[in-house]
Amino acid sequence: MTTATQHEETLGFQTEVKQLLHLMIHSLYSNREIFLRELISNAADACDKLRYAALDNDALYEGDSELRIEIEHDAEAGTVTVRDNGIGMSRDEVISNLGTIARSGTAEFLKQLSGEQQKDARLIGQFGVGFYSGFIVADEVSVRTRKAGSDHAEGVEWRSKGEGEFTVADIEREAHGTEIVLHLKADAQEFADDFRLQSLVRKYSDHIEVPVRMPKVEAARDEEGNEIEGSETVTWETVNEATALWVRPKSEISDDEYQAFYKHVAHDFSDPLTWSHNKVEGKLEYTSLLYVPGRAPFDLYERDGARGVKLYVQRVFIMDDAEQFLPLYLRFIKGVLDTRDLSLNVSRELLQQDPQVEKIKSALTKRALDMLKKLAKDKEGYQTFWNTFGSVLKEGPAEDFANREKIAGLLRFSTTHTDSATQDQSLADYIERMQEGQQKIYYIVADGFNAAKSSPHLEIFRKKGIEVLLLHDRIDEWLMSHLTEFDGKSFVDVAKGELDLGEIEGEEEKKAQEETAKAKQDLVKRVKEALGETVQEVKVTHRLTDSPACVVLPEHEMGFQMRRIMEAAGQPLPEVKPILELNPEHALVARLEGAEGEGFADLAHILLDQAIIAEGGHLDDPAAYVKRLNAMLSA
């Protein structure tokens, strides 16, 4: 093969690539054999892409339509070569694919890297470094490639020692596809070995549909069975199973094989938490293999980040990240969908209009939620899932009305039952513990766990032993605006509207409350006059036991937490005036009742401001509050 080079240039790696290479070489050292899995995975993708492109243009095969991956080694030279006859790359593609990391959030990702080797190794895997993993075992990597369908003179050679720069040159190259030569480091010569390479292919890449072949040297034998010198011939032997894993019957696939396939699909280093493999026949015909990862990708909270399943139509690869088949709140699910119901020339645009897609999406959503329900039986495994993906699943009730009850059953919360910040209590657990006569599920929303746990609004609930959900994620108030009931029980925000404990309160209690309210009518009127326009209403409360006062919002008003999020996003909101509720049993309220003139007005304002602070609210004039408080303390 001629490799006369011309138009050679040396370019610098993108800064992030340099950092990543350095980190990867050091932190993946203990798991360095994965380089082969990553290179084979990329080669298989390149073959898949050629098969898809050739559906429209058969000439791209250039007379060589038997797609394959070949691995050779040269123990003397200390090299391992991985080649494919897939789609190949043009010069521009080589520079952008092998010199930069084109995914958004790279800088963010690098910020997450801490220096704890194991953790970093997993993060790097989840980032999908693919090709760069060659540098874990090689001190120099050279790539020769040509885009299928291009002229032989448009071959490209890329070389680098992984230290900050790479060289790109034009070469003459007969074969299309890509060939990667790894010049092994002195301490990685073990990989230039037939048996070692074969066992790695079987361990990591058995499930890949493209055949992975290795040369086998055979010699003719004489009548006595001795090898005849000089008669050696080289044949290529397929060393992997080379059948798409999802096509094989479930009973024949081991857990190890499922896990290895997940790592190929998700470019992840860690095992998945669970998976679900299904073949559907009838009106719709498709096979799906869905996985729940054990760790979050770095762009999980970018709602337009990479997500979705690998889509195949009749085992022909169509696209990565086909996000049309799962709703956004299940964007962490990875896997494969292979269907007969779509045409081979389907595009992302066509997927949005195809009625079959909606049917498959509905079925896969149900399948994914069932898989999570099954996982929930394993408390520890589900807790790992929830800690990682819980706040994404909380987007579900707003997005998927049809499955709202199912999603609600999968949610986990902190509650006053455990008083722990760990969200590990289900709504079913809550209902099981409900008091006799209790008809509602009570909750409170706050900016943080401690603010929720210590809210004055919980005082009456703690006194009566009624459990309250403590919601402290940014998304929680939005979630609750779409989650109105579960198992026939409606949700009530304890910091909004009138407090109605229903049958839990006896008639006598209610009567006593009414009498107290009557007795304090005069005080309530005076406080309202003193506070004027700052409050909507003042009333006597029975929800407090230890605090002198609390602020309450009207029932259908947006909560404090949601208001702050909206305001931070630059959303102008109409001012809402709170309702101030006073605890008639409290010493400060008794003191207020006995105060006159300016002292009365100051104490009324102090009680209002304290109630707003206890709620996690912000005071309009903190200096005035401090001044009043100081005057009262020094009186």
Secondary structure, DSSP 8 states (H G I E B T S, - for coil): -----EEEEEEE--HHHHHHHHHHHHHTGGGTTHHHHHHHHHHHHHHHHHHHHTTT-GGGGTT-----EEEEEETTTTEEEEEE-SS---HHHHHHHHH---STTHHHHHHH--S-HHHHHHHHHHHT-GGGGGGGTEEEEEEEEE-TTS-GGGEEEEEE-SSSEEEEEEE--SS-EEEEEEEE-GGGGGGS-HHHHHHHHHHHSTT-SS-EEEEEEE--B-TTS-B-TT--EEEEEE-S--S-GGGS-GGG--HHHHHHHHHHHHT-SS--SEEEEEEE-SSS-EEEEEEE-SS--TTTT-TTSS-SEEEEETTEEEEEEEGGGS-GGGTT-EEEEEESSS-TT--HHHHHH-HHHHHHHHHHHHHHHHHHHHHTTSHHHHHHHHHHHHHHHTTHHHH-GGGHHHHHHH--BEETTTT-SS--B-HHHHHHT--TT--EEEEEE-SSHHHHHT-GGGHHHHHHT--EEEE-STTHHHHHHH--EETTEEEEETTBS----GGGS-HHHHHHHHHHHHHTHHHHHHHHHHHGGG-SEEEE-SS-SS-SEEEEB-TTS--HHHHHHHHHTT--------EEEE-TTSHHHHHHHH--HHHHHHHHHHHHHHHHHHTT---S-HHHHHHHHHHHHH-
